């Protein structure tokens, strides 16, 4: 079998995970260095693939190999614009998390090297999910990503890590079970139409009856709604994010949860376009509830990491809203939102983790006056918070604007109500900053150390990208747009996403 670019991309972090585990237990520093080295090589290869991507809306770097012939399953990989963006996000966040988590696994149940090996294993599986063009392969990788995340939470998290890990696993397995039923249904339909096949291109040509399409859609959508997560399937996320290490929370919210919204685009819209349109009213209401509920509950949180987790529930509501607005502008904004949310939430979780590791507490009430003793930490936290609330000039702003504009063109009342989510975002971010960073210096804060060189190095790429894409998002939008327009044409919507206004100062 000839190894293509995408297969090589998947094999690199797998090889890194194996090499990391082969390092002697006593040489923890070497294991970290090996893991970081493989993640950086993976990032370089990802950059080469992204630069060479053909922006025509079709699958690029496509490779198809027979896998399980009686089932019609193939080891098939390919990238469209949506997949490219999420593959880049995955490859980018992994080395950042490794650097930021350099000392976070010292008190885990298992050796430090296993922590970094699981991170690389999760990276490899996530890259495969975003590149899979065979539904059966996607399902296998979708379920396989649960394994490294379960061990990352359960082996290296906080006091309630076992509970959080099991809850995460059970919710995800329930969603995966329902998706499996739909996957089997697609096999039956493709067998009846001729030779069985799980290739996405073959399944998109199936003539599916209305009722059957709706049932199959529900199986996939439920699994993706749990993964995303959407209200009311969200309750596992605050527990998991609160108990996981900050780096694990970044991988969970920044990468793994994106599989849910990615799946809605690639599989729900492409395989079940009529059912997607049929479900739109209910999905949009659930998305709006997620936007407002996540923001309101975030305001009342007393734990820093749980607060950030609830903000992500609100952000995912915006992403799902843009997808099911069924406009090319909304879908372009949602895809861009997935990338930008990964950057801003990673920055927020990592800086929060730095703060918590110094104080030994995640309770907001235990802080106050941090900006007086650790100004760089406080300033970075404020920047990450402003990015999360989509301040104009920072990258999340343009994606949130596009989602709301795309939604407004078809669902005006819904979009107007969703704007409240922006107001609430300002409240939960600024109130959190005020309680943590301003006011008199509380007991236990006076000796708090500021960020060191390693911590600044981990955050710096995120800051640069958040500012850079806030000023000039066009390169990423140009990658996304052809794939979005192709999806919209398949769904039956042919409007093209308008160009983003570019001021003279942005040129």
N, C-alpha and C positions, 0 to 999 in steps of 0.2 A: 504494500500500500504506500503510495506516495504521500509524504507528509506535507500538508499545505501550511500556509502562514498561520491560520487560526488554530490548527492542531498543535503546532509548535508553541503558540501562545499559551495554550492550555497546559501543555506538558512542562513548561518552564517552572511555574510555581509548584506543580506536583513534585518535580525533581528537587526543588528547593526544600519542600517539606520533608522529603525523604533524607536529603543531605543534612538537614538540621537535626533530625532525629538520630542520625548516625554519629553525631558529635558526642564524645564522652560526656557523661552527666556532670563531671567536675568542671568542665570547660564551658560554663554558661555564657561567658562573653563571646567566645568563638561561635557558639550557636546563634547568638543574636546577629553577629556580623555576617554569618552565612545567610541567614534569613533576609537581612537587609540587602545584601548583595544580589540575591535572586530576585527580590522585589524590584530593585532598580533596573536590572536587566529586562525584566518583564515590562516595566514602564517604558524603557527605550524601544523595545520591539513594538509596543502598543503605539508609540508616537510614530514610528515608521509606517505602521499599518494605517493610522489615521491620516497621515500626510498623503499616502498613496491612494486613499479612498476615492472612488469615482462617484461624484455627486449627481447620480442620474435617477435616483429613486428605486433602482433595482438592487438585488442582493449582490454584494461585491465580495471578493475572496471566497467565492462559493466552492465548496468541496463536498462530494457525496460518495459515501462508501457503504456497501451492503453490510448490514449488521445482523439482524435476525430475519432472515429471508421469509420464513413462513408467516410472520406477522407483518411483513412489509415495513419493518423498522430499518432506518438507515442512520449511520453516523454522518449526519449532514450539518454543515456549518455555513454560515454566511452572514454578512452584515449589511443592514440598511442604515440610514442616517440615525434613526433612534437607537439602534444597537451600538453604533460607533460611539455615540456620546456616552452611553452607560458603560461600555468597555473602558473608555478613557477614564471615566470617573472611578471605576474599580481599581484600575492599575495605578491611578494617582493617589488614592486614599490609603492603599495598602502600605507603601513605604512610610508615609506620614504617620500612620498608626503605629508602625513598628518603632520608629524613632521616639514618638511621644510616649509609648508604653515600655520604654527601655527597662524600667525597674518595677513595673506594675505586677509582674508575675512572681515576685519573690516569696509571697506568702500564700501561694496557691496550694491546692491539694497535691498537684503533680509538679514535675520538674519544669523549670523555666523554658527549656528547649521545646517542650511539648506545646506550650502556649504559642510560641512563634511558628511552630510547625502547623498547628491548627489554623492560624491566620493565613498561611500560604495555601493550605488545603481549601479553605473557604474562598480565597481569591480564585483559585483554579476552577472550582465548581461554578462560581458566580460568572466568570468569563464565559464558561460553557453555556450557561443559561441564556445569556444575552446574545450568544451567537448561534444557538440551536435553531435549525430550520426544519427539524423533524419533531412532531408533536410527542412521540414516545420518548425520544431522547430528552426533550425538554422536561417531560414529567419526571424521568429518572433523576436528572440533575436538580430539578426543583426540590425533590424530596431529599436528595443527598446533601444539599446545603444545610439541612437541619442538624446533621451530625456534628460538624465542627462547631457550629454555633451553640449547640447544646453543651458541648464540653468546655467551650470558652466561658459560658455563663456559669455552669455548674461546677467547674473546676477552679475558677479563679475569681469568682464574684464575692459579694458581701455575705453577711450573716444568713440571709434568706435565699442564698443562691440556688439551693436544691429546689425549693418551691418555685422560684421564678423560672428555672430551666425546665422543670417538668410542665409547668403551665404553658410556657412557650411551645414546647414539643407537642402537647396534646391538642392545643388549638390548631397548630399547623398541620398535624396529622389528620384532624377532622376535615379541614379544608382540602387537603390532598386526596383524601378518600373519595370525596364527592367529585373532584376533578378526574380521578381514575375512572369513575363510572362513565363520565362523558368521553374519556379517551377510548374506553372499550366500545362505546356507542359509535364513535367515529370509525373504529376498525370494522364494525359490522356494516356500516353504510358503505365504506370503501370496498369491502368484499362483495357486497351486493351489486356494486357498480362495475365490477371487473376484478382486476388484481388488487389485493389489499395494499394500502400504502398509508404511511403516516407523514409523508412529505407535505409541508405546508402548501406548496404550489399545487399538489394534486387534490388536497382536501378542499381548497378554495373553489375548485371546479365542481364539487358535488352538488347535486340538486336535492336539497333537504326540505322535507315538508315543514310547514309552519310550526306545528306543535312540537315536532322532534327537535327542530332548531332551537326553540325556546328552552326546552329541557336541557339540551346539551350546553347552551349558553349559561344557564343557571349553575351547572356544575363547575364550569370554569370560573364564572364570576365570583361565586362564593369563596373559592380557594384564594382568588386574588384579593377579595375584599378583606379576608382574614390577614393576609400577608401585608396589605397596604399600610396600616390597618384603618378600616372605616368603622365608625359607630354603627351598629352596636357590637362589632366583632373586635374591639380594640383593647379589651381589658388586660390582655397579656403584656402589652407593650410597656406601660408604666412600671410594672413589676420587674420585667426583664431589664429595662434600661437603668432602673435604680440600683439593681443588684450587680449588674455587670461592671467590669472595669470601664473607665472612660473610652479607651480604645475599642473595646468590644461593642460599646454602645454606638460608636461611630460606624463600625462595620454593620451593625444591626439596622440602624435607622438610615444611614447614608447609602448603603449598598443593598442589603438583603431585602428591606422593605420595598425598594424600587422594583423588585421582581414582580410585585403585585400590580403596580400601575403599568409596567412594561408589558405584562401579560394581557392586561385589558386592551392595550393598543394592538399588539401583534396577533393575539388569538381571538379575543372577543369581537373586535371590529372586523378583522379579516375573515374569520371563519363563520361568524354569525352576524352579518351586517343588519339583516332585518330584525333579528331578535334584539340586537343592541339598540336599534331605534325604538323598538317596542318597549324596552326596559328603561329608556331614557328618563321619563318623568320620575319614576321611583328612585333611580340612581342619583339624579340631580338633587332630590330632596334629602337623601342620605348624605350626599356630599356637603350640602348646606348645613345640615345638622352637625356634621363633623367639624366644619369650619368654626361654627359658633360654640359648640359644646367644648371642643378642645381648648379654645381660647378662654372661655369662661372658667373652666376648671383649672386651667393653668394659673389664673390670677389668684386662686385660693390655695395654691400649694405651699407647703412649708419645707419641702425637700427640693434642693436645687435640680437634681437629675430627673425627678418625677415631673417637675415643672417643664423642663426642656422636652421631655417625652410627650407631654400633652400639647406643647406648641407644635410638635411634628404631626400629631393627629389633625390639628387645624390646618397645617400646610398641605397634608395629603388630601384633605377635603377640597382644597383649591385645585390640586392636580387632577383629581377625579372629575371635578366639575368641568375643567377645560377639555378633558377627553370626551365626556358624554354631552358636551354642548354641541358636538358634531359640526364644528366649524374648523376650517384649516387654521385659522388664527388661534383659536382656543387650543387645538391639539399641538400646534407649534409651541405655544406658550407653556403647555403642560410638560412637554419634553424638555424644554429649556429649564423649567421649574425643577424638574427632577435633578438635573445637573447642579443648578445653583443651590438648591436645598441641601444637596450633599456637601457642598463647600461650606455654607453658612452653619449648618448643624454640626459638622465636624469641628469647626472652629469653636463653637459654643460649648460642645461637650468636652473638648480637650482642655480649654481654659478653665472650665468648671472643675475638671479633674485635677488640674494643677492646684487649684484653690483648695479643694477637698483634701488632697494628699498632704498639704501643709498644715491644715487645721485639724484634720482627723475627724471631720464631721460634715455631713451634707445638709444639716439643718440651717435654714436661712437665718433663724433667730440667733445663731451662734456667731454671726458676723456683724461687722460694722466698722467703718473707718479704714477699710483696706486700702483705699486710694492714697492715704497718707503715708503708709509704710511700704506699699508695693505698687507704685504708680504705673509701671509698665504692665503688670498683670491686670490692674484695674482698667487701664486704657485699652488693652487688647480685648478684655471682656466686654467693654462698652462697644467696641467696633463690631465684635461678633454678634452682640445683641442688636445693634442697629441694622446689621445685615439681615438678621432673622426677621426683623419687622419690616423689611423691604424699603429701607430708606432710599429715596431717589439718588442716583449716582452709584449705587452698589448693585451687584448683579441680580439679586432676587427681585428688584423692583420691576425691571422690564418684563420678566416672565409672569409676575403677578398681574401686571397691567394687561398683558396680552390675553391671559386667561379671562380676566374680567371683561375686557373688550369683546373677545370672541363669544363669551356667554351672553353679554348684553345684546348682541346682534340678533339672537334668537329667543332669549329668555330674560327679558328686561327686568321684571320684578325680582327674579331670583338673583340676578347680578347686583341689583341695588341693595338687597338685604345682605348679600355676601360682603359688601363693602364694610359692614360693621366688624367683620373679622380683622380688617386692617386697623381700625380704631382700638379694638381689644388687644391686638398685638402690641401696639404702642404702650398700652397700660401694663401688660404683664412683663414686658422687657424692662421698662423704665422703673416700675415699682421694685422689681427684683434687683436692679442695679442700685437703686437708692438704699434698699435695706442692707445689701451686702457691702457696698463700697463707700458710702457717704456717712456723715455723722461722726460722733466721737469714736475713738478707737476703743473697741471692747477688750475685755480681759482675754488674753490668749492670742490676740491679733498683733500686739505691739512688736513681736519678734518674727513676724511672718516674712519670709524671704521673697524677693522678687524673682521674676523668670530668669532662668539661667540660659546659657548659649544653646544647649540642646533643645530646650523647650521653645525658644524663639525660632530655631531652625525648623522645627516641626510645623509651627504656625505660619511662618513667613510665606510659603507658597500659596496657602489659602488666602492670605490677605492680598497678595499680588493679583491672584485670579479674580477675587471678588471685586476689587477695584477695576482691574483691566476689563473684565466682561461687563461691568456696570457702565463703563464709558464706551466700550466698543464691542457689543455682543454679536456683530454681524458674522464673523467667521463660524461661530457655532450654529447660528440660525441658518446659514447657507447650507450647512451639512444636513440639518434637520428637514428643511422645507421640501425637498423632492420626495422624501419618504412619506411625509405627511400628505402631500398632494396625491400621491399614489394610493394611500389608504383611503382618503376621502373620496376619490373616484370610485374605488371598489364599494364603499358604503353607499355611494350615490350622491355625495356632495362634491361639487366641482369648483366651488369658490376657492380662489387662491389667496393664501395668506398675504396681506398687504405688507409692503416694505416697512421696516421700523424707521420712523423719522430720525434722521441723523443731523444734529446741529453742526454748525461750522466748527464749534469747539471740539467736536468728537471726531472730525475728519483727520 
